[in-house]
């Protein structure tokens, strides 16, 4: 339980950092709102229930979706920053 809580806190920090990059990149909160909607939609579409009726793979789905989304946002942010300095 402690490891699960620590991993959830780490993913939450990553999500917050991603939203701050999006706000800085676009000068708007709307991109973060759209990303939040998109992520929740994808996570719910990939919803997998175990035989026991509990969702044991929830953290794996959320973590994978957040890491993928963060990677894409970071690439866009760095490309935009590089373009502005060139």
Backbone as CSV, one residue per row, in Angstrom:
resi,resn,N_x,N_y,N_z,CA_x,CA_y,CA_z,C_x,C_y,C_z
1,UNK,0.824,-1.189,0.000,0.000,0.000,0.000,0.871,1.257,0.000
2,UNK,1.968,1.234,0.740,2.851,2.395,0.800,3.510,2.637,-0.555
3,UNK,3.938,1.571,-1.204,4.560,1.714,-2.535,3.551,2.258,-3.529
4,UNK,2.321,1.753,-3.488,1.275,2.234,-4.388,1.014,3.722,-4.166
5,UNK,0.969,4.149,-2.907,0.748,5.565,-2.596,1.909,6.420,-3.088
6,UNK,3.141,5.928,-2.932,4.309,6.674,-3.397,4.317,6.798,-4.916
7,UNK,3.966,5.721,-5.601,3.918,5.771,-7.066,2.814,6.701,-7.543
8,UNK,1.687,6.695,-6.874,0.598,7.596,-7.231,1.007,9.052,-7.015
9,UNK,1.732,9.331,-5.940,2.222,10.693,-5.689,3.211,11.119,-6.767
10,UNK,4.080,10.202,-7.200,5.056,10.516,-8.253,4.356,10.811,-9.575
11,UNK,3.358,10.016,-9.915,2.611,10.255,-11.161,1.847,11.577,-11.074
12,UNK,1.299,11.885,-9.914,0.575,13.154,-9.739,1.513,14.343,-9.916
13,UNK,2.742,14.238,-9.408,3.727,15.301,-9.599,4.069,15.450,-11.079
14,UNK,4.202,14.343,-11.781,4.487,14.369,-13.213,3.351,15.036,-13.980
15,UNK,2.125,14.741,-13.603,0.957,15.348,-14.258,0.946,16.853,-14.016
16,UNK,1.208,17.273,-12.789,1.250,18.700,-12.487,2.328,19.410,-13.281
17,UNK,3.499,18.784,-13.402,4.576,19.373,-14.198,4.185,19.460,-15.663
18,UNK,3.521,18.438,-16.164,3.079,18.446,-17.562,2.095,19.581,-17.809
19,UNK,1.133,19.756,-16.902,0.165,20.842,-17.078,0.828,22.209,-17.000
20,UNK,1.862,22.346,-16.170,2.565,23.634,-16.118,3.327,23.885,-17.424
21,UNK,3.906,22.833,-18.009,4.554,22.994,-19.314,3.542,23.386,-20.386
22,UNK,2.366,22.772,-20.338,1.331,23.105,-21.329,0.872,24.549,-21.185
23,UNK,0.702,25.001,-19.961,0.278,26.376,-19.737,1.350,27.348,-20.225
24,UNK,2.604,27.028,-19.973,3.691,27.892,-20.436,3.809,27.863,-21.959
25,UNK,3.601,26.705,-22.539,3.723,26.537,-23.986,2.630,27.284,-24.742
26,UNK,1.410,27.252,-24.215,0.270,27.819,-24.942,-0.249,29.129,-24.357
27,UNK,0.251,29.533,-23.200,-0.259,30.721,-22.489,-1.757,30.622,-22.246
28,UNK,-2.232,29.415,-21.994,-3.658,29.184,-21.778,-3.849,27.923,-20.940
29,UNK,-4.958,27.876,-20.219,-5.297,26.678,-19.458,-6.118,25.687,-20.275
30,UNK,-6.607,26.112,-21.438,-7.492,25.258,-22.230,-6.815,23.996,-22.740
31,UNK,-5.537,24.074,-23.064,-4.825,22.889,-23.540,-4.740,21.848,-22.423
32,UNK,-4.475,22.285,-21.201,-4.441,21.373,-20.065,-5.803,20.742,-19.812
33,UNK,-6.851,21.529,-19.976,-8.207,21.001,-19.795,-8.509,19.945,-20.856
34,UNK,-8.113,20.218,-22.093,-8.340,19.260,-23.179,-7.517,17.989,-22.950
35,UNK,-6.289,18.151,-22.478,-5.440,16.998,-22.202,-6.023,16.158,-21.066
36,UNK,-6.536,16.800,-20.054,-7.159,16.087,-18.933,-8.346,15.261,-19.433
37,UNK,-9.166,15.854,-20.273,-10.308,15.142,-20.848,-9.837,13.962,-21.696
38,UNK,-8.837,14.193,-22.534,-8.313,13.155,-23.415,-7.738,11.992,-22.603
39,UNK,-6.933,12.313,-21.584,-6.348,11.257,-20.755,-7.408,10.446,-20.037
40,UNK,-8.390,11.111,-19.460,-9.442,10.376,-18.764,-10.220,9.483,-19.730
41,UNK,-10.446,9.959,-20.930,-11.152,9.161,-21.930,-10.347,7.914,-22.293
42,UNK,-9.059,8.091,-22.548,-8.199,6.958,-22.916,-8.113,5.961,-21.770
43,UNK,-7.907,6.451,-20.554,-7.781,5.549,-19.406,-9.062,4.755,-19.208
44,UNK,-10.199,5.411,-19.361,-11.469,4.704,-19.181,-11.746,3.734,-20.325
45,UNK,-11.288,4.060,-21.538,-11.470,3.142,-22.655,-10.626,1.881,-22.473
46,UNK,-9.498,2.004,-21.800,-8.614,0.862,-21.563,-8.927,0.154,-20.252
47,UNK,-10.061,0.462,-19.710,-10.446,-0.070,-18.410,-10.501,-1.599,-18.446
48,UNK,-9.782,-2.222,-17.540,-9.714,-3.679,-17.470,-10.101,-4.106,-16.064
49,UNK,-11.100,-4.957,-15.970,-11.540,-5.467,-14.666,-10.952,-6.844,-14.448
50,UNK,-10.496,-7.090,-13.238,-9.975,-8.409,-12.917,-11.134,-9.355,-12.615
51,UNK,-10.829,-10.635,-12.471,-11.847,-11.641,-12.203,-12.530,-11.366,-10.867
52,UNK,-11.788,-10.837,-9.887,-12.339,-10.578,-8.561,-13.251,-9.361,-8.504
53,UNK,-13.330,-8.593,-9.555,-14.202,-7.428,-9.577,-13.516,-6.130,-9.205
54,UNK,-12.248,-6.195,-8.774,-11.529,-4.958,-8.465,-10.588,-4.635,-9.616
55,UNK,-10.260,-3.399,-9.726,-9.422,-2.945,-10.828,-7.965,-2.942,-10.398
56,UNK,-7.292,-4.063,-10.576,-5.915,-4.188,-10.130,-4.923,-3.523,-11.072
57,UNK,-5.292,-3.241,-12.285,-4.377,-2.661,-13.263,-4.560,-1.153,-13.419
58,UNK,-5.309,-0.528,-12.531,-5.580,0.905,-12.642,-4.296,1.718,-12.653
59,UNK,-3.395,1.476,-11.717,-2.173,2.261,-11.648,-1.318,2.075,-12.894
60,UNK,-1.271,0.877,-13.417,-0.474,0.634,-14.623,-1.024,1.424,-15.802
61,UNK,-2.344,1.409,-15.979,-2.956,2.175,-17.076,-2.730,3.663,-16.908
62,UNK,-2.957,4.168,-15.715,-2.788,5.599,-15.477,-1.328,5.995,-15.665
63,UNK,-0.424,5.226,-15.111,0.998,5.532,-15.253,1.457,5.527,-16.696
64,UNK,1.060,4.512,-17.458,1.452,4.435,-18.870,0.888,5.605,-19.667
65,UNK,-0.369,5.928,-19.446,-0.983,7.046,-20.173,-0.320,8.366,-19.817
66,UNK,-0.010,8.565,-18.548,0.598,9.827,-18.132,2.028,9.962,-18.646
67,UNK,2.789,8.875,-18.627,4.166,8.933,-19.126,4.181,9.202,-20.629
68,UNK,3.304,8.545,-21.371,3.222,8.789,-22.805,2.825,10.233,-23.092
69,UNK,1.812,10.709,-22.402,1.352,12.076,-22.605,2.432,13.084,-22.205
70,UNK,3.105,12.846,-21.083,4.171,13.740,-20.647,5.293,13.779,-21.672
71,UNK,5.658,12.636,-22.223,6.727,12.580,-23.222,6.373,13.416,-24.446
72,UNK,5.143,13.309,-24.908,4.723,14.090,-26.078,4.734,15.586,-25.787
73,UNK,4.229,15.981,-24.624,4.215,17.398,-24.263,5.634,17.933,-24.106
74,UNK,6.516,17.150,-23.480,7.897,17.586,-23.299,8.605,17.751,-24.639
75,UNK,8.377,16.844,-25.563,8.970,16.960,-26.898,8.471,18.235,-27.581
76,UNK,7.171,18.489,-27.517,6.615,19.711,-28.119,7.183,20.957,-27.458
77,UNK,7.298,20.945,-26.130,7.828,22.100,-25.403,9.280,22.371,-25.790
78,UNK,10.104,21.314,-25.821,11.512,21.487,-26.163,11.686,21.910,-27.619
79,UNK,10.872,21.376,-28.511,10.948,21.774,-29.922,10.560,23.236,-30.081
80,UNK,9.531,23.665,-29.367,9.096,25.061,-29.440,10.159,25.984,-28.850
81,UNK,10.769,25.578,-27.756,11.817,26.377,-27.122,13.032,26.480,-28.046
82,UNK,13.399,25.367,-28.683,14.527,25.368,-29.609,14.237,26.250,-30.820
83,UNK,13.017,26.221,-31.305,12.623,27.034,-32.461,12.681,28.527,-32.127
84,UNK,12.279,28.892,-30.914,12.300,30.303,-30.514,13.722,30.823,-30.343
85,UNK,14.655,29.972,-29.925,16.030,30.417,-29.725,16.820,30.433,-31.027
86,UNK,16.369,29.738,-32.021,17.101,29.684,-33.303,16.799,30.877,-34.177
